[in-house]
Amino acid sequence: MLFKQDDAVFTKSRRGQPMIHISGYRFRKHLLVRLKTYWRCSTHQPQGCRAVIHTVQDKSRTRITKYVIFTYTSRNQPRIIIGGHPFCKHIDKGPKIYWQCSAHRGCRAKLHTLPDNTIIKCHNVHNH
């Protein structure tokens, strides 16, 4: 499942707080640093979801620069989506979990995470 900029819908919560909706996920505004805004998942926050979105305000429009979603496939396998590119779990080796791009066979994009989903290495260069 890939996301495009057009998939994002900017709305307000029932309490009037800014929200972003992307393919069934809701994100609430977390932090504002200069022109960059950090957003956190509010859909699955009680379950410890660590999904994030970064947006940048430029010339009266907001564009998404980065987002990370921790989710599951339809077969209940863990999946990480970074900037619209899905990564599936490849192998557990020692304290690291190795992930590979699952959008295109032969893509060399890879991730390394710790068991708590902290991303420690991200080679997010795709050939598709």
C-alpha positions as YAML, in Angstrom:
chain: A
units: angstrom
residues:
- id: 1
  name: MET
  ca: [0.00, 0.00, 0.00]
- id: 2
  name: LEU
  ca: [1.67, 3.21, -1.16]
- id: 3
  name: PHE
  ca: [0.56, 6.68, -0.11]
- id: 4
  name: LYS
  ca: [0.71, 9.83, -2.18]
- id: 5
  name: GLN
  ca: [0.57, 13.42, -1.03]
- id: 6
  name: ASP
  ca: [-3.02, 13.57, -2.32]
- id: 7
  name: ASP
  ca: [-4.07, 10.82, 0.12]
- id: 8
  name: ALA
  ca: [-3.59, 13.15, 3.10]
- id: 9
  name: VAL
  ca: [-6.64, 15.00, 4.40]
- id: 10
  name: PHE
  ca: [-6.09, 17.86, 6.84]
- id: 11
  name: THR
  ca: [-9.00, 18.20, 9.30]
- id: 12
  name: LYS
  ca: [-9.77, 19.22, 12.88]
- id: 13
  name: SER
  ca: [-10.58, 16.99, 15.83]
- id: 14
  name: ARG
  ca: [-13.81, 17.29, 17.81]
- id: 15
  name: ARG
  ca: [-11.91, 19.65, 20.12]
- id: 16
  name: GLY
  ca: [-10.66, 21.77, 17.22]
- id: 17
  name: GLN
  ca: [-7.11, 20.45, 17.14]
- id: 18
  name: PRO
  ca: [-5.41, 19.93, 13.73]
- id: 19
  name: MET
  ca: [-5.37, 16.35, 12.43]
- id: 20
  name: ILE
  ca: [-4.11, 14.51, 9.34]
- id: 21
  name: HIS
  ca: [-5.96, 11.47, 7.97]
- id: 22
  name: ILE
  ca: [-4.07, 9.04, 5.70]
- id: 23
  name: SER
  ca: [-5.71, 5.79, 4.60]
- id: 24
  name: GLY
  ca: [-7.60, 5.21, 7.83]
- id: 25
  name: TYR
  ca: [-4.86, 6.48, 10.17]
- id: 26
  name: ARG
  ca: [-5.26, 9.69, 12.17]
- id: 27
  name: PHE
  ca: [-2.32, 11.82, 13.27]
- id: 28
  name: ARG
  ca: [-2.38, 14.63, 15.82]
- id: 29
  name: LYS
  ca: [-0.04, 17.60, 15.96]
- id: 30
  name: HIS
  ca: [2.77, 16.86, 18.40]
- id: 31
  name: LEU
  ca: [5.47, 19.51, 18.05]
- id: 32
  name: LEU
  ca: [6.22, 22.57, 15.94]
- id: 33
  name: VAL
  ca: [9.86, 23.56, 15.28]
- id: 34
  name: ARG
  ca: [10.23, 26.54, 12.95]
- id: 35
  name: LEU
  ca: [8.50, 25.50, 9.70]
- id: 36
  name: LYS
  ca: [8.51, 21.76, 10.49]
- id: 37
  name: THR
  ca: [5.58, 20.09, 12.27]
- id: 38
  name: TYR
  ca: [5.80, 16.67, 13.90]
- id: 39
  name: TRP
  ca: [2.64, 14.54, 14.03]
- id: 40
  name: ARG
  ca: [1.96, 11.35, 16.06]
- id: 41
  name: CYS
  ca: [-0.49, 8.53, 15.44]
- id: 42
  name: SER
  ca: [-3.69, 9.02, 17.40]
- id: 43
  name: THR
  ca: [-5.55, 6.03, 15.93]
- id: 44
  name: HIS
  ca: [-3.51, 3.37, 17.71]
- id: 45
  name: GLN
  ca: [-1.74, 5.45, 20.36]
- id: 46
  name: PRO
  ca: [-3.16, 3.39, 23.27]
- id: 47
  name: GLN
  ca: [-1.51, 0.29, 21.75]
- id: 48
  name: GLY
  ca: [1.87, 2.07, 21.67]
- id: 49
  name: CYS
  ca: [1.91, 2.97, 17.98]
- id: 50
  name: ARG
  ca: [5.01, 4.98, 17.05]
- id: 51
  name: ALA
  ca: [3.91, 6.14, 13.61]
- id: 52
  name: VAL
  ca: [4.96, 9.71, 12.77]
- id: 53
  name: ILE
  ca: [4.55, 12.27, 10.01]
- id: 54
  name: HIS
  ca: [6.72, 15.33, 9.37]
- id: 55
  name: THR
  ca: [5.27, 18.25, 7.44]
- id: 56
  name: VAL
  ca: [6.85, 21.47, 6.20]
- id: 57
  name: GLN
  ca: [4.96, 24.70, 5.61]
- id: 58
  name: ASP
  ca: [6.12, 26.51, 2.48]
- id: 59
  name: LYS
  ca: [4.40, 29.27, 0.53]
- id: 60
  name: SER
  ca: [0.95, 28.78, 2.05]
- id: 61
  name: ARG
  ca: [0.81, 25.03, 1.43]
- id: 62
  name: THR
  ca: [1.84, 22.13, 3.60]
- id: 63
  name: ARG
  ca: [3.75, 19.21, 2.19]
- id: 64
  name: ILE
  ca: [4.54, 15.91, 3.86]
- id: 65
  name: THR
  ca: [8.28, 15.30, 4.02]
- id: 66
  name: LYS
  ca: [8.44, 12.08, 6.04]
- id: 67
  name: TYR
  ca: [6.15, 9.61, 7.66]
- id: 68
  name: VAL
  ca: [6.64, 6.28, 9.34]
- id: 69
  name: ILE
  ca: [3.76, 3.90, 10.03]
- id: 70
  name: PHE
  ca: [4.11, 0.67, 11.99]
- id: 71
  name: THR
  ca: [1.32, -1.67, 10.90]
- id: 72
  name: TYR
  ca: [0.48, -5.25, 9.92]
- id: 73
  name: THR
  ca: [-0.21, -6.95, 6.60]
- id: 74
  name: SER
  ca: [-3.46, -8.75, 5.85]
- id: 75
  name: ARG
  ca: [-1.66, -11.94, 6.99]
- id: 76
  name: ASN
  ca: [-0.84, -10.31, 10.34]
- id: 77
  name: GLN
  ca: [2.86, -9.89, 9.56]
- id: 78
  name: PRO
  ca: [4.60, -6.73, 10.84]
- id: 79
  name: ARG
  ca: [5.19, -3.98, 8.29]
- id: 80
  name: ILE
  ca: [6.81, -0.54, 8.38]
- id: 81
  name: ILE
  ca: [5.83, 2.12, 5.87]
- id: 82
  name: ILE
  ca: [8.30, 4.98, 5.37]
- id: 83
  name: GLY
  ca: [7.38, 7.75, 2.98]
- id: 84
  name: GLY
  ca: [4.94, 5.47, 1.19]
- id: 85
  name: HIS
  ca: [7.34, 2.53, 0.78]
- id: 86
  name: PRO
  ca: [6.40, -0.67, 2.65]
- id: 87
  name: PHE
  ca: [9.06, -2.79, 4.35]
- id: 88
  name: CYS
  ca: [8.47, -6.37, 5.49]
- id: 89
  name: LYS
  ca: [10.35, -8.17, 8.22]
- id: 90
  name: HIS
  ca: [13.16, -10.19, 6.70]
- id: 91
  name: ILE
  ca: [15.11, -11.77, 9.55]
- id: 92
  name: ASP
  ca: [15.80, -11.50, 13.31]
- id: 93
  name: LYS
  ca: [19.50, -11.68, 14.07]
- id: 94
  name: GLY
  ca: [20.74, -10.94, 17.55]
- id: 95
  name: PRO
  ca: [19.33, -7.68, 18.85]
- id: 96
  name: LYS
  ca: [18.54, -6.39, 15.32]
- id: 97
  name: ILE
  ca: [15.55, -6.94, 13.07]
- id: 98
  name: TYR
  ca: [16.28, -6.66, 9.34]
- id: 99
  name: TRP
  ca: [13.59, -5.35, 6.97]
- id: 100
  name: GLN
  ca: [13.47, -5.16, 3.18]
- id: 101
  name: CYS
  ca: [11.33, -3.26, 0.70]
- id: 102
  name: SER
  ca: [8.25, -5.29, -0.17]
- id: 103
  name: ALA
  ca: [6.90, -3.10, -2.98]
- id: 104
  name: HIS
  ca: [9.24, -4.35, -5.69]
- id: 105
  name: ARG
  ca: [11.18, -7.57, -5.99]
- id: 106
  name: GLY
  ca: [14.88, -6.82, -6.28]
- id: 107
  name: CYS
  ca: [14.71, -3.44, -4.54]
- id: 108
  name: ARG
  ca: [17.75, -2.92, -2.33]
- id: 109
  name: ALA
  ca: [16.14, -0.57, 0.21]
- id: 110
  name: LYS
  ca: [16.61, -1.90, 3.75]
- id: 111
  name: LEU
  ca: [15.95, -1.05, 7.40]
- id: 112
  name: HIS
  ca: [17.43, -2.23, 10.68]
- id: 113
  name: THR
  ca: [15.41, -1.86, 13.87]
- id: 114
  name: LEU
  ca: [15.63, -2.87, 17.50]
- id: 115
  name: PRO
  ca: [12.86, -4.99, 19.06]
- id: 116
  name: ASP
  ca: [11.14, -1.80, 20.34]
- id: 117
  name: ASN
  ca: [10.83, -0.55, 16.69]
- id: 118
  name: THR
  ca: [13.59, 2.03, 17.02]
- id: 119
  name: ILE
  ca: [15.04, 2.50, 13.53]
- id: 120
  name: ILE
  ca: [18.84, 2.33, 13.77]
- id: 121
  name: LYS
  ca: [19.70, 2.15, 10.06]
- id: 122
  name: CYS
  ca: [17.67, 3.22, 7.05]
- id: 123
  name: HIS
  ca: [18.88, 2.74, 3.47]
- id: 124
  name: ASN
  ca: [15.71, 4.16, 1.88]
- id: 125
  name: VAL
  ca: [16.96, 4.33, -1.74]
- id: 126
  name: HIS
  ca: [14.56, 2.48, -4.04]
- id: 127
  name: ASN
  ca: [15.07, 1.39, -7.67]
- id: 128
  name: HIS
  ca: [11.39, 1.52, -8.59]
...
